[in-house]
Structure formats: C-alpha cells, structure tokens
C-alpha cells in the first residue's frame, strides 16, 4: 500500500490534464491519496488578458493532444477571451471546505471545478461561482463556509503546507506527486509523468 500526496492548483491546466491518471491512482485500493493544494495561482493578481490567454490556449492544446481531454470553445470564449481574474483563492477555499464537510468527495469536486472551467466555460475564479458549483453538487454546507474566518485560515494553512512540501522536495510546479510506502520511510518525488501514461 502507498500513501500519495497529490500537489495541485485548481486552475492548473496540466492538473486538469492529469485528472484521468489521478482517478486511476485513486481507484487502486492499494493507494491512499491526499489532495494538497499549493496555491500556485492563488492571490496572484493575474488578469486574463489577450497575451496570457494566447499562452494558456497554446498550452491547453498541447495538453488536449497528449490526454484527449476537452478544452472547449465555450472555455476559450467565456474564460480566456473574457477579461477576469486568474486567481485560485476561492477554489482553494472551496476545496478546503469540501475537505471539512465531505472529505470523501474531494477528488470528485476537483474534477467538477475543472470541468466547469475547461468544458462548460464557466469563469470559476470568483466566490459566487465556486459557491454555486458546490451548491449544485449538494454541498451547500461547504458553500456557506466560503470567506468565513475559520475557513480562510484553514485555506491559508493548506497553501502554506503545500508550498512547504514543494520547497522541501525541490518541486517547482504542479501537478506533483509524493509517494511513501505505508510501512514508513521517507516521502519521495514520483515522476508526474505517470499521471499522463
């Protein structure tokens, strides 16, 4: 049996690309997976402008070619070509709220947030959209926690822990995998390419 820490950011296109590989790892009863947000794009003060949108779309096409996943025209029109914040803070809050209220649904909700953006073309960086997606999926309790002092502090701790793990293991981007055999030992970096195999 293996313990696996999956380091991610909810707005990371490569993390969306890794979703099928992550689901495959999670389906193996020999694996225990912990999702760990890194906040890579949290509070980044980035705005989706034409230059950044062009870069993102080119990268997305590489991911689509490698994985077969859809990056829809709705995503291109309503997310990339519509000025807006590129900030995962509320998505990290949403995932932290799911961890607190329905931990068994974390992987499912990460996929729902990714699908909302990349397939449905929803601009999901804002609090209202994150709350709506949670509520649509029967997680109104999690949605109600957004921006509360306790959840804000928990999300900040989540990001700090993720960033500390990245520094400790020399990781510079996401997705990232750390693996440890359950009988102890140290965490080791696993090539994230296994998520795309």
C-alpha positions in Angstrom: 0.0 0.0 0.0 1.2 3.5 -0.8 0.5 6.9 0.6 0.4 9.5 -2.2 0.3 13.3 -1.8 -1.1 15.0 -5.0 0.1 18.6 -5.2 -2.1 20.7 -7.4 -3.7 24.1 -8.1 -7.3 24.1 -9.2 -6.6 26.5 -12.1 -3.7 24.5 -13.4 -4.4 23.2 -16.9 -1.8 20.4 -16.5 -3.6 19.3 -13.3 -6.8 19.1 -15.4 -4.8 17.1 -17.9 -3.7 14.7 -15.1 -7.3 14.1 -13.9 -7.7 10.7 -15.6 -4.3 9.5 -14.3 -5.2 10.7 -10.8 -8.6 8.9 -10.9 -6.8 5.7 -12.0 -4.4 6.0 -9.0 -7.4 6.7 -6.7 -9.3 3.7 -8.0 -6.5 1.3 -6.8 -7.3 0.2 -3.3 -3.6 -0.1 -2.6 -3.3 3.7 -2.8 -4.3 6.3 -0.2 -4.3 9.7 -1.9 -4.3 13.1 -0.1 -5.0 16.2 -2.2 -2.7 19.1 -1.3 -3.4 22.5 -2.8 -0.3 24.6 -3.3 -1.9 28.0 -4.1 0.3 28.3 -7.2 -2.2 30.7 -8.7 -3.8 31.9 -5.5 -3.8 35.7 -4.9 -1.6 36.1 -7.9 -3.2 39.3 -9.0 -3.1 38.0 -12.6 -5.7 39.2 -15.0 -6.7 37.2 -18.1 -5.5 39.5 -20.8 -5.0 38.7 -24.6 -1.3 37.8 -24.2 -1.9 35.4 -21.2 -5.0 33.9 -22.9 -2.9 33.1 -26.0 -0.2 31.5 -24.0 -2.8 29.5 -22.0 -4.7 28.3 -25.1 -1.5 27.1 -26.8 -0.6 25.2 -23.6 -4.1 23.8 -23.4 -3.9 22.5 -26.9 -0.7 20.6 -26.0 -2.5 19.1 -23.0 -5.5 18.1 -25.1 -3.3 16.5 -27.7 -1.5 14.5 -25.0 -4.5 13.5 -23.0 -7.6 13.7 -25.3 -9.3 15.9 -22.8 -11.6 18.7 -24.0 -10.8 22.4 -23.7 -14.0 23.7 -25.2 -14.8 26.7 -27.4 -17.0 27.9 -24.5 -13.9 27.9 -22.3 -12.0 29.8 -24.9 -14.8 32.4 -25.4 -16.1 32.8 -21.8 -12.9 32.3 -19.8 -9.8 33.1 -21.9 -11.3 35.8 -24.1 -13.2 37.5 -21.3 -11.1 39.7 -19.0 -11.2 38.5 -15.5 -9.1 37.4 -12.5 -6.8 34.4 -12.8 -6.8 33.6 -9.1 -7.4 30.2 -7.5 -8.0 31.6 -3.9 -11.8 30.8 -3.9 -11.2 27.4 -5.5 -8.7 26.6 -2.8 -11.3 27.7 -0.2 -13.9 25.6 -1.9 -11.7 22.5 -1.8 -10.8 23.2 1.8 -14.5 23.5 2.7 -15.1 20.1 0.9 -12.3 18.6 2.9 -14.0 19.8 6.1 -17.6 18.8 5.2 -17.4 15.9 2.8 -13.8 14.7 2.6 -14.8 11.6 0.6 -15.9 14.0 -2.3 -12.6 16.0 -2.7 -11.5 14.3 -5.9 -14.9 14.4 -7.3 -15.2 18.1 -6.6 -11.8 18.9 -8.0 -13.0 17.3 -11.2 -16.3 19.3 -11.1 -14.4 22.6 -10.7 -12.1 21.7 -13.6 -15.0 20.6 -15.9 -16.9 23.8 -15.0 -13.9 25.8 -16.3 -12.5 23.8 -19.2 -15.6 22.2 -20.6 -18.6 24.3 -19.5 -16.7 27.6 -19.9 -17.6 29.0 -16.5 -15.3 31.7 -15.1 -14.8 29.9 -11.8 -12.3 32.1 -10.0 -14.9 34.1 -8.1 -16.6 33.3 -4.8 -20.1 33.3 -6.3 -19.3 30.7 -9.0 -17.4 28.5 -6.5 -20.4 28.6 -4.1 -22.8 27.9 -7.0 -20.8 24.8 -8.1 -20.6 23.5 -4.6 -24.4 24.0 -4.1 -25.3 22.4 -7.5 -23.4 19.4 -6.3 -25.2 19.1 -2.9 -22.5 20.8 -0.9 -24.4 23.9 0.4 -22.7 23.4 3.8 -19.3 23.8 2.2 -20.5 26.8 0.1 -21.7 28.6 3.3 -18.2 28.4 4.7 -16.5 30.5 1.9 -14.8 33.6 3.3 -15.6 32.8 6.9 -12.6 33.5 9.2 -12.1 29.8 10.1 -12.2 28.6 6.5 -9.9 31.4 5.3 -7.4 30.5 8.0 -7.7 26.8 7.0 -7.2 27.6 3.3 -4.1 29.7 4.2 -2.7 26.7 6.2 -3.4 24.4 3.3 -1.5 26.6 0.9 1.4 27.0 3.3 1.6 23.2 3.8 1.6 22.7 0.0 4.3 25.3 -0.6 6.4 23.8 2.2 6.2 20.4 0.6 7.2 21.8 -2.7 10.2 23.5 -1.3 11.2 20.5 0.8 11.2 18.2 -2.2 12.5 20.7 -4.8 9.3 20.8 -6.8 8.7 23.9 -8.9 5.4 23.3 -10.5 2.2 21.2 -10.4 0.9 18.6 -10.7 3.3 16.9 -8.3 3.3 13.5 -6.6 5.0 12.5 -3.4 4.9 8.8 -2.5 5.7 6.8 0.7 5.2 3.2 1.4 2.6 2.9 4.2 5.0 0.9 6.4 7.0 4.1 6.9 10.1 5.5 5.3 10.5 8.9 3.7 8.5 10.7 1.1 10.0 10.6 -2.4 9.1 12.5 -5.5 7.4 10.4 -8.2 7.6 11.5 -11.8 4.3 13.2 -12.5 4.5 11.6 -16.0 2.8 8.6 -14.5 -0.4 10.7 -14.4 -0.3 11.0 -18.2 0.6 7.4 -19.1 
